[in-house]
Amino acid sequence: MVNFIFGIHNHQPLGNFGWVFEDAYNRSYRPFMEILEEYPNMKVAVHISGPLLEWFDENKPDYIDLLRSLVRKGQLEIVVAGFYEPVLAAIPKEDRIEQIRLLKDFAKKLGYDSKGVWLTERVWQPELVKSLREAGIDYVIVDDYHFMSAGLSKEELFWPYYTEDGGEVIAVFPIDEKLRYLIPFRPVEKTLEYLHSLDDGDESKVAVFHDDGEKFGVWPGTYDWVYKKGWLKEFFDRVSSDERINIMLYSEYLQLFRPKGLVYLPIASYFEMSEWSLPAKQAKLFVEFVEKLKEHGQFEKYRVFVRGGIWKNFFFKYPESNYMHKRMLMVSGLVRDNPEARHFILKAQCNDAYWHGIFGGVYLPHLRRTIWENIIKANSYVSTGSFVRDIDFDGREEVFIESENFFAVFKPAYGGALFELSSKRKAVNYNDVLARRWEHYHEVPEVATPEEGGGEGVVSIHEIGKKIPEEIRRELAYDDHPRAILQDHFLSLETGLDDYWLARYDELGDFLTGAYDYSVLEGGITLWRDGSVSGKPARVEKSLRLTDDGFIVDYMVKSEAKVLFGVELNLAVHSVMEKPDEFEATEIEVNDPYGIGKVEIKLDRKAKVWKFPIKTLSQSEAGWDFIQQGVSYTVLFPVDGELKFRLCFREL
């Protein structure tokens, strides 16, 4: 007989649309538990994230009652994590403990005293042991990949182990990757065959499946397969009645058996994450390497030595994510003694908007908007004043200016641009705009090599190859710089709108990403740079002061070359879909009802205006997402000698 622990992890990101919660509830969360209730001999370990539990509590109280009932019957073990589903390794120790405490408290309302942690995205680093033990946790669940990365063979991964850090010890269960690809995508018989193959008479041997609950109805094709075609009922029936399989819970296992020994796990997550977290060029090489090993039938033999990046690499890969994360850390340290403010910063630690893999993640504006909303709300409880500091730890100082109504952050070393303009009144960051980047999967083959191809079942989203539609490819462009407000361009007089928005133009000056000198003023800043345009001397000076409802900036430009000078404002317009446009104006009004709201840009003289949507191409469980990350507004003036003008930005 082989022991078998079956677990699921249910989560929706904070800020996700209400209809997504409702759809996932109807297609997965509700039918799964209702079917579980029909099989009293079946037991499931379940982790449900805080955002979901709050939604159930408010919208589906009967479901909360069902969970309580299943706990009472001994069919459910509640496994916790950070309440708002943070990656624990990416937040301060004090916040880790508070996040876990909040979810443990909710689990007690369901009738369960939780001692185990579902490690969000299975992002492990050794120093987590101390935080977990301090939070009252006895065991944690990670992937078998973590253990293989430590040098253990697959045959050694059917037992939990102890791991230690600083004299603290915790039990660690390895999740079986083969089961992750079998369940629920292949016929039930395949899982039974695999479990039977593990039965060698060792009573302590245990196979662990613990994976996304959304695989059971939400992922493409799974609702029909799991429910309409009866996969889940057959699975529960056969697994719970099989004499060679002993269904049990983590806590039950630890009552009967001791972990096998001591291991030290490296910083790791699951195998796919090691691909996704690599910079795009390296991720492409990583995929090619894995494919070559598979083609030669050597992947399984050598995979223990195949490692890519780590989760925190996403902060290197996406500077916008890094900046958002470091602002969260900054505010976390400021509000630790303020319970109301701290609640907002704990929400801002929800992991989804900080990274990107098979789901939208950082590419989804509504998820980033929710993170920024909570950072700004938390920050509004404390006055930081103005200061100069390297906020995002990139080695370059930022200038942070606080007024009664705004937080404004400039990067003098990067074009002297405004990289954050956060409104306290609206709780939005007007520059929450993601640059257009090439991702390694933009060149994947139409059909990737599956983990276990052929036969009956449903395809996992990890196995789906995708071809970019031609209508998207025509509009696809990539930026070579992050996007900000007040970015300074020098362009040829012949440059047109299409060249500009498709990134097919030449930047004639060295101002867009060059370093500016600066002087901080009361409620404002003056920035200037002496550089060159087409090899000739040029100077840009911009003096900005914050107002009650925005800012006013005065520009002075000198150039010996006859060129177009453009000031670009990238605004986080997410709910109104725009098209490229060219017009002349002294005033631009922006109305984004479900995003930044209404704002206006006013000039003291008429300018040519170029407007275009900043659209990124990212993969998701549904295929391709071509998403508007914001809208670029560039005001343009011919310059031949000297140019002066004023620009006013107001929120309405």
N, C-alpha and C positions, 0 to 999 in steps of 0.2 A: 504494500500500500504506500502511496505517495501523498504527502500533505500538499494541499493547494490553497493558497490565499488569493481571493479574487477581490480586487478593489477598483473603485472608480474615483475620478476627480472631476467635480462639476464647477465650472467657473464662467462668469461673464464679466468683462471689464467694467469698471466704474465709468459711467458716461456713455455706455453703449445704448443704442436706441431701445425704447420700450418694446417695440414690436419684435426685436431680436430676442429679448428675454421671453416674451410670450410664445414665440415660435419654438424656441428651444425647450420651453416647458412642455408644450403640447407634443413635440416630436421626440423628446428624450426623457426629461426629468420625471414627468408624471407617469408615462406608460412603464418606464423601467421599474419604478417603485411599486406600482400597482401589480405588475407581473411578479415581482419578488414576493409580494404578500401572498400570492397563490402557492408558493413553494416554501412551506415552513421549515424544511430541512436545508434550505439554501441560506448561506451567510455571505454578507458583503461588507467590506471595509469601505467607507465613503468619506471623502473630503468634499465639503461644499464651501465655497469661498464666501467671505462676508458680504460683498455686493449682492450675491445671489440670495443669501439668507435674509438680508434686509428686504429684498424684493419679494421673496416668498412671504415673509412676515406681514408685509403691507398688502400684497395682492392675492396671495394664495394661502390663507391661514389653515385651510383643510390639509394642505400638503405638509405643513409643519406638524399637524396632528398625526398624519400618516408616518412621518419620520419618528416621532415619539413612540408610536405604537410598535414600529419595527425594532426600535432600540429596546423597548420593554420586553419584546418577545425573544431577544437575543440574536436577531437576524442582522442587526447593523452595529458596526463599530465605527464611532466617529473619530476620524483622524483630522487633526487641525493643521494650521499653517499661520502665517501672518493674516490678520483679519481682512485687510484690503489687498491681499495677494501680492505683497512685495517680494522681490528677490531678496532674501534675507542677507545675502552676502553684500548687497549694494546699499544697505541702510545702516545707521549707527546702532551699536549694541543696545542702547537704551530703548530705541524704537522697536528693535526685534522683540524684546521681552514684552513690551506693551502690546504690540500687534498680536503675539501669541496669546497673551492673557485675555485679550478681548474675545478671541475665538473660543478659547477654553471656557470662558464664561457663557457664551452662547450655547456651546455643546452641553453644558450643565442644564440649561433650560430645556434641552432635548432629552435630558435624563442620563447623560453620559459624562464620566470624568475622563477626559482624553489624556493619554500619555504618549501618543505618537504624533509625528509630524510628517505630513506630505511636503517635501521640499520643493517649493515653487520652481518650476522649470528644471528641477533636480540640480540646481546650481549649488555645488558643494565647494566649500573651502574649509580647511581643517579647523580654523579658529571658531567656527560656528558651534563646536562642541560645547564650549563654555556657556554661550548664550542659551543654547537649547536646554542644558541641564539646569541653568538658573531659572528657566521658565517652567521647570517641572516636567520635562520631556524625558522619556526612557528610551525611545527608539525613533529612528528616522528611516525614510524610504528613498533610495536612490536607484540608479540603473546599474545593471551588471557591467556596463561599459566603464563605470568608475573603478570597479574592482579589476577589470581586465587591464585598465590603464596603470594599475598598481602592480601588475605582473601576475595576477591570478589567472589560472586557466578556466575555461568554461565549465569544466567538470567540478571545479571547486566552488561554484556559485549557486549551490542549492541549499545553502545555510546562511543565516545571518552571522555577522561578525561583530566584535567590539572594535571601536576606534577611540583613540585618546588624544587629548590636547591639553597641555598644562595641568596634567593630573586628573582631569575629568574624563569620564568614560561614558560612551553611549552605544547602544546596539544599532546596527545598520543592516537593513534588509535589501538585497539586490533584486531589482525587477528583471524578469526574464525577457530579453528582447524578442526572442522567437515567438513568445506568446503575444507580444504587442502587435506582431504582424499577422498572427493567426486569428486573433479575437478582435472584432467579430467578422473579419473579412473572408474567412474560409469556412467551409462546412464544419459543423460541430465535431464530426468524426475525426477531422485532422487534429483538433486540440486534444481529443481523448487519446488518439494514437500517440501523440507526443508525451502526454502525461504518463501513459502506461509504460512508455519506453524508459521513463525515469525510475520506475519501480524496481529497485534492486534489493529490497529487504531492509534497507536502512530506515528505521522508524523516524529519524530526526530530519530526513530530507524534505525540503519544502520548495515548491515552485511558486513564484509570485507573479501575478499579473496585477498591475495597477496603472491605469491610463485614463485618458480623457473620457468622461461620460458622454460627451457630444459625439463620440464614435458610434454611439448606440442611438442613431436617429437623426442627428443634425448634419453630420458629414454627408457629402453628396452620395446618393444611392443607398444610404444605410437604413433609412426609415422603412422602405419596402422590404429590404432584406431581413432586418432585425425583427420587425413587428408583423408586417403583412404576410411575409413568407414563414414566420414563426421561428426564426433563428433563436431568439432569446428564450422562448418557452422550452424549446428543445434542449438548449444549453443548460438551463437551470434544472430541468427534469433529469437529464442524463448524468450531469456532473454530481448532483446531490444524491443520486441513487446508485452510483457506480461503486461497487465494493472495493475497487482498487484505488479509489480516490477519497481522501479524507478532507472535506471542506472545513477550513478553520479560519480564525481571525488572528491578527498579529498578537494580540494580548494573550490569546489561548496558547499560541505557540510558545511564548516566553514563559508561561506558567509551567509548561511541560518539559521544555528543553532549554539548555544554555546555548548561547552563540558559540560558534565553532572555535574561535580564537581571536587574535588581535591582528588588525590590518591598519595600514595608514594610506588613506585615499588622497590622490592628488586633486588639485583644483580641476573640476570637470563638470560637465552636464551630460545629457544624452548625446549619442553619436551624431545625430543630425545637426545639433546645435554647434558642434565643432566645425561643420561646414558653413553654416549661416553666419557665424560670428567673424569669419575671416573677411578681410578686405576683398572686394569683388574680384580683382585679378587673381589673388591667391585662392579664393574659393573656386574659381574656374579650374585652376590647376589641381586642386584637391579632388574635385569631382572627376577630372580626367584620370587621376591616379587611382582612385577607387574603382572606376570603370575598367581600367587596364588590369587591375588585380582580379576583378570578377571575370573578365574575358579569359584570363589564363587559369581560372579556377583556384586562385591562391588567396582570395580575400579572407576567407574564414580562418585560414592558417596564420596569416600575418596581421589580421585586423587589430590584435592587441597592441601593435606598434604604430597603428595609423591614428594620428591625433591631429586635429586642426586647431582652431582658436578656442578661446574661453569667452564666457558670456560678457564679461566686462569689456571685451574688445568692441562691443557695439558703441561704446562711448568714444572710441577712436574712429570707428567706421562712420558714425553719424554725429558730427559736431553739434547739431541742434539738440540731439538727445543728451549729449554730454553737458551742454549748457543748462538744459532744463534740470538735469540730475544734480548738478553742482549748486544751482539756485535752491533746489529742494533741501540739499544738505545744509546750505547756509541758513535757511529759515528754520530748519529742524533744531539747530543749535541755539537759535534765538528764542524759541517759544516753548522749550521743554517744561517750563514751570507754569505755563498758561494752558489749562485743560481745553478751553474752547479753541484756541489757535492750534493746539497740538492735534486736535481731532482732524482739522483740515489738512495738516501736513502728513498725517498718517494716510489720509485718502490720496494725497499726491504721490504716495509711494507705490500705488498700484502699478504692477510691472509692465503691462501690455504695451503702453505707448512709448516705452524706452527702447524697444528692439524690434526686429523683424525677421521672421523665418518663413513658415508656410502660410501664416496668417498676416493680415495687414499691418498690425502693430503700429510702429512709429509713422507709417504712411497714412494712418487714419486720422484726419484732422479732428474729428469729434472726440477721439480719445486723448489727443494732446491738449485740446482745449480744456478738457476736464482737469487734467493735471495742472495746467496753468491757472485755472480758476481757483483751485485749492491752494496752490503756492501763494497766489496774490492775496487771497482771503486771510491766510495764516500770517503773511508778511504785514498785512494791514494792522495787525494787533500790536506791532512793535515799531517804533521809529528808529530807523538806522541812520538817518541823516545822509549826507553825501560823503563819499570816501573813494579812495583809489586803491585797488587791490586786484590781484589775479584771481578772479572769482571762479573761473572754469579750469584753472590749473594747466593752462596751455603755455605758460612761461611768459605771457604778455599781460600787462596791466589793463584792467577795465576801469572806467570811470562810472561810478554809481551815483546817480543824483536822485534824491527823493524830494518830492514836493507834497503839498497837501493831498493832491489827487492822483499823482503818478509816480511810478518808478521808471527811470530812464537809464539805460546802460549803454555806454559808448565803448567801442574798441578803437582807440587811437592807432594802434599798430596794424589795423586792418581797414584801411580806407577812411578812418575817422568816422565810421558809420554808426548808426543807432541800431544796436542788435536786440534791444528789448525796450519796448514802450508799453508798460503795463498800466492799465487804468484801474484804480482802486474802486471807482464808482461802478464800472461794468464788470470788473474781475476778468478782463481779457488782456492778452498780450497781442498788440496789433502786429507784431512781427513774428507771430507763430507760423512761419512759412518754411517748408522743407525744400531744399534745393533738388533739382532734377539730376539723378545719378544713374549711371550705368550699373546694373546688377548682373551678377554672373549668370543668372538663369535667363537673361535676355538672349542668350545664345545656346540654350540647352537643346538637345535633339527632341524631335516631336514625341518620341516614346523613349523614356529612360529605362534602364535595366531594372526590372522589379526585384524585390527581395526574394520572392518565391512566386514565379509567374505561372500562368496557365491554370486551367481547372475551373471548377464552379466557385462562385462567391462574388464579392464586390471589391472593386479596386480601391486601395488606400490612396488618400490624397498625396502620400509620399511617392506614389508610383506613377502619377499622371504627368506625362510630358505635354507641353503646350506650345502652340505656334502663335506668334504675335499676329493679330489681324492686320491686314494691309492698311485699313483706315486709321489705325493707331500708329502704325509705323511711319506714316506720312507726317504725323505731328510730333514724333518723338525727338526730343532734344535733350542734351546733357549740359549742365552747368559746370564750370571749372572753379566756382567760388560759392561760398554761402550767400544767402540772400538777406538783405537788411534794408533799413530805411536811411535815406540820404547817402546813397552810393553814387559816386561821381564818375561820369563817363566822358571821354573825349572820342568822338566818332568822325569818320569821313563825311563830308557833305553829301556824298553819294550813297551812304548807308540808308537802306530802307527798312520799313517795319518788319517785313518777312525775314530779312537777314538777321535782324535784331532778336526777334522772339525765338527763332530757330537756332540761335547761337552760332551763326555763320559769318559773323562780322569780326573785324579787327579792332581791338582796343588800342587807340593811338597814344594814349597817355599811360603813366605809371601811377595813377591815382586810385584806381578801383580797389586795389589790394595793398597799396603802399602805405608806409607809416606816416602819420600826421603828428606834428607837435601840437601841444594843447595847453590851455590855461583854464582852470576851473573857476567859475564865477558864482556869485550868489544865485542859486536857482538856474544855473546854465553853464555853458562851456563855449569857448572859442577854440577851433581847430584850424590848422593851416599846414600846407605842404608846398615846398618849392621842389618842383619836379620837371619833367619834360614831356612835350607832346610832339611826336614826329621828329624827335631829336632837337627840338627847340625849347628854350626855357618857358616854363609856365608856373603859375601859382594859383592855388585855390585856398580861399579863406572862408570859413563858415562860422557864424556866431549865433548860437541858439540859446533861447531862454524858454523855460517851461511857463505856461500860463495856466489859468484855472481850468481851461477846457482843452488844452493841447500844447502846442509850441509854436514859436515864431523863429524862423532862421533867416539871417541875412547873408547872402552870398556875394563874394567879390572874386572874380575870375580874371586872370591875365594870361594871354597866350599869344605868342608871335605867329603861331600857325593858324590859318583860316580853317576852322573846324566847327563841328556841332558839339556843344556842351550839354550834357544831360544829367539831371538829378533823378535817380530812381528811388521810388518808395514801394517796397514790397509789403502788401497788407494781407492779413489773414482772412480774406474773403472766401468763405467756404460754402455758403448756402445759395449763392446766386451764380449760376454758370455763365461765364463770360466768353467772348470771342475776341480775337485780335482786332484792334480798331485804331484809326488815326484821325485826329481832329485838332482844331485850334480852340483854345479856351483860356479864360482867366480863373475859372472855377471848376472844380470837379467834385461832384457829390457821389458818395458811395453809400449804398443801402444794402446791408447784409443782415436781414432780419433774424436769422438763426445763428449768427456768428458774432461779428464785431459790432453789429448795429449800424447806425448812421454816422458817417464822418464826412467832412468836407476839406478839400485842399484849395486854398486861394493863393493867387499870384498877384503881384502888383503890376504886371504887364502880361500881354497875351503871349502864349507859348504854344508850340506844337506839342501835342500829347500823344504818346504811344501807350496803348493799353493791351495787355494780353494775359491769359490765364497761365499760371505755372502748373503744368500737369505732369505728374510722375507716373511711371509704369511699374507696378508691383504685382507680385503673385499673391493669390489668396486661395482658400479652399474651393472657391467657385470658379477659378480660372485667372483671368487678367483683370486688374483694377487700374483704370486710367483716371487718376484722381486729381481734381483741382486743389492744389495746396495753398493757393492764394492768388492774388492778382498783382501784376507789376504795373505801376503807373510811372512813366518817365516823362518829365517836362524838359523840352529841348529848346535851346537858343543858339543861333549862330554867334560865334565869337571871333572877333578880329581885333586884337588889342585888349580892351578892357570891357568887362560885363559886370553889372551889379543888378541884383534883384532880391525880392523878399518872397518867402513862401510861408504860409500859415496853415497849420493843421489843427482842426477842431473836431472834437467829438460832439455829436448832436443828441 
